[in-house]
Amino acid sequence: MALAAASVLWAIGPKTDPLGGKTPAPPSAATVPAPPARPAAPQPVREPRQRGVALGLFAEDVSFSYGPLLAEIVALGATHVALVVPLYQTDGASHDLHLDTRLSPSLALVAEASRAARRDGIEVTLFPIVRLSAPRPGEWRGNLAPRDPDAWFRRYGDLLGDLAAVAQTTGAGRLVVGSELSTLDVAAALDRWRPLLERVRGVFAGKLLYSANWDHYRDARLLELVDEEGVTGYFELRAATAPNDDATLEAGWRRARRDLEAWRRETGRARGFVFTELGYRSRAGATAAPWDEGTRGTPDVEDQRRGFAAFRRAWAGATALEGVYIWNWYGFGGPTSTGYTPRGKPAELEVRKLLEEM
């Protein structure tokens, strides 16, 4: 930006110089050219919204190709894809984080999927999540309590560094540094996160994102250390006994929107945020407890569709919302499925509309 020129004060009338002569009078104001107009300050360029779909790299077959699923995601109207990489540890107190040989993709497969998505013309986010192979009752990634926190962060940092290298070499634009780690994303843990993220930034030049849980985002202090703030979208839209109709579900999403926007005003957050996960199982009761991953239940494709439709209506015109990732395209789908995928279900049309209107 050009600096403003300092103003010059002129004396009135001729002025004697040290040699006894007279310096010429300054030119009249009429003959002094006006200073050039100050250029307008450049306006920040708002990036296009992230019209995203999450794709779990969950196949147990090492020869599985994600190419056809990526093609479907492109045809759906997505501009971004989140490639979900499950990391495993034994239980909530352990620190033996690893890529499982059967349940996790290899780094080579992650790189292959990322390159395939880039060839299809969509932006890539690498999205690791922590899963427990032998959880004790009530344990999940949201309440981890490692016996040796230093060892847990060292191992997690090693795996995140590996994924950062894959992201950098394959042209991914974003890396999620964690998801729903509600006991580990608080203020007391920031001194462990800072050096970890510094090392990641030394490897990866793209944006770092954190995905806070839907019922914990106000306390997720890790959001302060990343480039983009994420929140999962599993808000309970109704009570289990409440009517399951469009008006009730839309009111539930409008209530969640008011709370999120109020939080952003209260904390002075100028930048927008991203829904890192937005999904519903296609089973009865999904909109009452979208976070419930249990496989049991009665198929109900309409409950899933109504959840997405309510979100689309309630968030129309929201300037603070910078993106949405639909959870999750992986899975066979179809009308008898009770899983999250919208594939082959009425929700697929709602997702298409939602991405189109973002």
C-alpha positions in Angstrom: 0.0 0.0 0.0 1.4 3.4 -0.9 2.2 5.6 2.0 0.6 9.0 2.2 3.0 11.8 1.4 3.9 14.1 4.3 2.5 17.6 4.0 4.9 20.5 3.2 4.5 23.9 5.0 5.5 26.9 2.8 6.6 30.2 4.3 4.8 33.3 3.0 7.0 35.7 0.9 10.6 35.5 -0.2 13.2 34.1 2.1 16.9 35.2 2.4 19.5 32.4 1.8 22.8 32.1 3.7 24.7 33.7 0.8 22.8 36.9 0.9 20.6 36.1 -2.1 16.9 35.5 -2.1 15.3 32.1 -2.7 12.5 32.3 -5.1 9.0 32.4 -3.7 7.2 29.1 -3.8 4.8 28.6 -6.6 1.2 29.5 -6.0 -1.2 26.9 -5.0 -2.8 27.2 -8.4 0.4 25.9 -10.1 1.1 23.0 -7.7 -0.3 19.8 -9.1 -2.7 18.0 -6.9 -1.3 14.8 -5.3 -2.5 11.6 -6.9 -5.6 10.1 -5.4 -4.9 7.5 -2.8 -5.7 4.1 -4.3 -8.7 2.3 -2.7 -7.7 -0.3 -0.2 -8.0 -3.8 -1.7 -11.1 -5.6 -0.6 -10.6 -9.1 0.9 -11.5 -11.7 -1.6 -14.0 -14.1 -0.2 -13.3 -17.7 -1.2 -16.1 -19.7 -2.8 -18.0 -21.7 -0.3 -16.9 -25.2 0.4 -19.7 -27.3 -1.2 -18.4 -30.5 0.2 -19.1 -34.1 0.7 -17.2 -36.4 3.1 -15.9 -39.7 1.7 -14.8 -42.3 4.2 -11.8 -44.3 3.2 -13.3 -47.2 5.0 -12.9 -50.1 2.5 -11.2 -53.2 3.9 -10.3 -54.4 0.4 -6.8 -53.1 -0.4 -7.7 -53.2 -4.1 -10.8 -51.0 -3.6 -11.0 -48.0 -6.0 -12.6 -44.8 -4.8 -12.7 -43.4 -8.3 -16.4 -44.3 -9.0 -17.5 -42.7 -5.7 -15.5 -39.6 -6.4 -17.2 -39.3 -9.8 -20.6 -39.5 -8.1 -19.6 -36.8 -5.7 -18.6 -34.5 -8.6 -21.9 -35.3 -10.4 -23.8 -34.3 -7.2 -22.5 -30.8 -7.5 -19.7 -30.8 -4.9 -16.6 -28.6 -5.3 -14.8 -30.1 -2.2 -14.4 -33.5 -0.8 -13.2 -34.5 2.7 -11.3 -37.8 2.6 -11.8 -39.4 6.0 -8.9 -41.4 7.4 -9.7 -43.5 10.5 -6.9 -43.7 13.1 -7.2 -46.4 15.8 -6.2 -46.8 19.4 -7.2 -49.5 21.8 -9.3 -47.5 24.3 -9.7 -44.1 25.7 -6.7 -44.3 28.0 -4.2 -45.7 25.6 -1.8 -43.9 23.3 -1.1 -46.7 20.7 -2.5 -44.7 17.8 -1.9 -46.3 14.4 -3.3 -46.9 10.9 -5.0 -50.2 11.3 -3.8 -52.7 8.6 -7.4 -53.8 7.9 -9.7 -50.9 8.8 -7.5 -47.9 7.8 -6.2 -46.9 4.4 -2.5 -47.0 3.8 -0.8 -43.6 3.2 -0.3 -44.7 -0.5 -4.1 -45.2 -0.8 -4.8 -41.8 0.8 -2.4 -40.2 -1.7 -4.1 -42.1 -4.6 -7.6 -41.0 -3.6 -6.4 -37.4 -3.1 -4.8 -37.3 -6.6 -7.9 -38.9 -8.1 -10.1 -36.1 -6.6 -7.7 -33.4 -7.8 -7.9 -34.9 -11.3 -11.7 -34.7 -11.1 -11.3 -31.0 -10.4 -12.4 -30.9 -6.7 -10.6 -29.5 -3.7 -9.4 -32.0 -1.1 -9.5 -31.9 2.7 -7.7 -34.7 4.5 -9.8 -35.5 7.6 -8.4 -37.9 10.2 -10.7 -39.2 13.0 -9.8 -41.3 16.0 -11.6 -44.6 16.6 -11.3 -47.0 19.4 -10.8 -50.7 18.6 -11.8 -52.0 22.1 -13.6 -49.1 23.8 -14.7 -49.5 27.4 -18.3 -48.6 28.2 -19.1 -45.1 27.2 -15.8 -44.3 25.6 -15.3 -42.6 22.3 -13.0 -39.9 20.8 -14.9 -37.2 22.5 -13.8 -38.3 26.0 -10.3 -39.6 25.6 -8.2 -39.6 28.8 -4.8 -40.9 27.8 -2.7 -42.2 30.8 0.3 -40.7 29.2 -0.7 -37.5 27.5 2.8 -36.7 26.3 3.0 -40.0 24.5 -0.4 -39.6 23.0 0.4 -36.2 21.5 3.8 -37.5 20.2 2.2 -40.4 18.4 -0.8 -38.3 17.2 1.7 -35.7 15.9 3.7 -38.3 14.0 0.5 -39.5 12.2 -0.7 -36.0 11.5 2.8 -35.2 10.1 2.5 -38.2 7.7 -0.9 -37.0 6.5 0.4 -33.4 6.2 3.2 -34.7 3.9 0.6 -36.6 1.8 -1.6 -33.5 1.6 1.3 -31.3 0.5 2.5 -33.7 -2.2 -0.9 -34.4 -3.6 -2.2 -30.8 -3.8 -4.8 -31.0 -1.0 -5.9 -27.6 0.2 -6.8 -28.4 3.8 -5.9 -30.7 6.6 -8.2 -31.3 9.6 -5.9 -31.4 12.7 -8.5 -33.2 14.8 -12.2 -34.0 15.2 -14.5 -34.1 18.2 -11.6 -34.4 20.7 -13.6 -32.6 23.3 -11.4 -33.5 26.3 -8.2 -32.6 24.5 -9.1 -29.4 22.7 -9.5 -27.3 25.8 -7.3 -24.5 27.1 -5.2 -26.7 29.3 -4.0 -28.7 26.3 -3.0 -25.7 24.0 0.6 -25.9 25.1 0.8 -29.4 23.7 -1.0 -28.4 20.5 1.1 -25.3 19.6 4.4 -27.1 18.9 2.5 -29.9 17.2 0.8 -27.5 14.8 4.1 -25.6 14.2 5.7 -28.9 12.9 2.6 -29.6 10.7 2.9 -26.1 9.2 6.5 -26.8 8.4 5.4 -29.6 6.2 2.0 -28.5 4.8 1.4 -25.1 3.2 -2.4 -25.3 3.0 -5.1 -24.4 5.6 -5.5 -26.1 9.0 -9.0 -26.8 10.3 -10.4 -28.2 13.5 -13.7 -29.9 13.8 -15.4 -29.2 17.2 -18.2 -31.3 18.4 -21.7 -29.8 18.1 -22.3 -29.7 21.8 -18.8 -28.5 22.8 -17.8 -25.8 20.3 -18.0 -23.0 22.9 -15.2 -24.7 24.9 -13.1 -25.9 22.0 -10.1 -23.5 22.4 -8.1 -25.4 19.8 -10.2 -23.4 17.3 -8.0 -20.4 18.2 -4.9 -22.0 16.7 -6.2 -23.0 13.2 -7.0 -21.2 10.0 -10.6 -22.3 9.7 -13.1 -23.2 12.4 -15.3 -26.3 12.0 -18.3 -27.6 13.9 -20.1 -30.9 13.4 -23.8 -30.6 12.6 -25.4 -33.2 14.7 -27.8 -30.9 16.6 -30.9 -32.5 18.0 -33.7 -31.0 16.0 -36.5 -32.4 18.1 -37.3 -34.4 21.2 -37.8 -38.1 20.6 -41.6 -37.7 21.3 -42.0 -34.4 19.4 -43.8 -34.3 16.0 -41.5 -35.3 13.1 -42.6 -32.7 10.6 -41.0 -30.0 8.4 -41.9 -27.1 10.7 -40.5 -28.8 13.9 -37.3 -29.7 12.2 -36.8 -26.3 10.6 -37.4 -24.7 14.0 -34.7 -27.0 15.5 -32.2 -25.8 12.9 -33.1 -22.2 13.3 -32.6 -22.5 17.1 -29.1 -24.0 16.5 -28.3 -21.2 14.0 -29.3 -18.5 16.5 -27.0 -20.1 19.2 -24.0 -20.4 16.8 -24.4 -16.9 15.5 -24.8 -15.5 19.1 -21.6 -17.4 20.1 -19.7 -15.8 17.2 -20.9 -12.3 18.1 -20.1 -12.8 21.8 -16.5 -13.9 21.0 -15.9 -11.3 18.3 -15.3 -13.9 15.6 -14.9 -12.1 12.3 -14.3 -15.1 10.1 -16.9 -17.7 9.1 -17.1 -21.3 10.0 -17.6 -24.7 8.3 -20.0 -27.5 9.1 -17.4 -30.3 8.9 -20.1 -33.0 9.2 -23.8 -32.8 8.4 -25.6 -36.1 8.3 -28.5 -38.2 9.3 -29.0 -42.0 9.3 -31.9 -43.1 7.2 -33.8 -44.6 10.1 -36.7 -43.6 12.4 -35.6 -41.1 15.0 -32.5 -39.9 13.1 -33.4 -36.2 13.4 -33.9 -36.5 17.2 -30.4 -38.0 17.7 -28.3 -37.4 14.5 -25.1 -38.2 16.4 -26.3 -41.8 17.2 -24.1 -44.1 15.1 -25.7 -47.3 16.3 -26.7 -49.6 13.5 -30.0 -50.7 14.8 -33.3 -49.1 13.9 -36.1 -49.1 11.4 -35.3 -47.8 7.9 -36.9 -44.3 7.4 -35.5 -42.5 4.3 -38.0 -39.6 4.8 -36.6 -38.7 8.2 -33.1 -38.4 6.6 -34.5 -36.3 3.8 -36.4 -34.0 6.1 -33.3 -33.3 8.1 -31.3 -32.1 5.1 -34.3 -30.1 3.8 -34.7 -28.3 7.2 -31.0 -27.4 7.2 -31.2 -26.0 3.7 -34.2 -23.8 4.6 -32.9 -22.6 8.0 -29.4 -21.7 6.8 -30.4 -19.9 3.5 -28.5 -16.6 3.2 -26.2 -17.2 6.2 -23.1 -15.1 5.5 -21.1 -16.6 8.4 -21.4 -20.1 6.9 -18.3 -20.8 4.7 -19.0 -24.4 3.8 -20.7 -27.7 4.5 -19.5 -31.3 4.2 -22.3 -33.9 3.9 -21.6 -37.0 6.0 -20.9 -39.6 4.4 -21.0 -40.8 0.8 -19.3 -44.1 1.5 -21.7 -47.1 1.6 -24.1 -49.0 -0.6 -27.1 -46.9 0.2 -30.5 -47.7 -1.2 -34.0 -47.6 0.4 -33.4 -50.4 2.9 -30.2 -48.9 4.3 -30.1 -47.3 7.8 -26.7 -45.8 7.3 -25.6 -42.2 6.8 -25.0 -42.2 3.1 -27.6 -40.4 1.0 -26.8 -42.6 -2.0 -29.9 -44.0 -3.8 -32.3 -42.4 -1.3 -34.6 -39.3 -1.4 -32.0 -37.4 0.6 -29.7 -37.5 -2.4 -32.0 -35.0 -4.2 -32.1 -32.8 -1.1 -28.3 -32.8 -0.9 -28.0 -31.9 -4.6 -30.3 -28.8 -3.9 -28.4 -27.9 -0.8 -25.0 -27.9 -2.6 -26.5 -26.0 -5.5 -27.8 -23.3 -3.3 -24.7 -22.9 -1.1 
